[in-house]
Structures are given as structure tokens and as C-alpha cells.
Amino acid sequence: MQMCTVRSTALPEGEPLLEWCERYQLEGIVWKRRNSGYASGTSRNWVKVKCYGWSVANQHRHKLFKAPDKTEQSHASANPKES
């Protein structure tokens, strides 16, 4: 996993930073209000913008975390792979 942290008190133009993140294949940018604490879920104090290239390349990533459905499990147990 690539991670880059840039701290700034003010960033007048976010587009050049987003372009930089896109060039280095990072996921995107998270902005937060300086005085806001962490809270899970959606918040108006936090804004997340994903890079287009990352979103396209990872559009099926959620399937990695999905449990197999019952038909896939029964098919796998009925036809075990031979070693």
C-alpha cells in the first residue's frame, strides 16, 4: 500500500495536488478541518476525493472482502481439487 501524508494549513488549489496523486497512483486526498476529531462514517468535517485512475483500477476491489455465496461453497465442496 502506498501512503503519502502532506500537511498544510491552507491549500488554495486542490487540483494540482490531486493531479500529483494521480501521477503516483495514490488513492486520493482526504481533507479535514483542523479542529475536528476522527469520527467513522460520513462527516461534513472530512472530505475524501479519489483519483480517477485508482477508482477504475480498483472498481472490483470490494469483491475481495465479500464472503463466498452458498452456491460457490457447495460447488467447491462437491468438487475438491486434486493435489
ABEGO torsion letter per residue (X at the ends): XBBBBBBBABBABAAAAAAAAAAAGBAEBBBBBAABBBBBEBBAABBBBBBAAAAAAAAAAAAAABBBBAAAAAAAAABBBBX
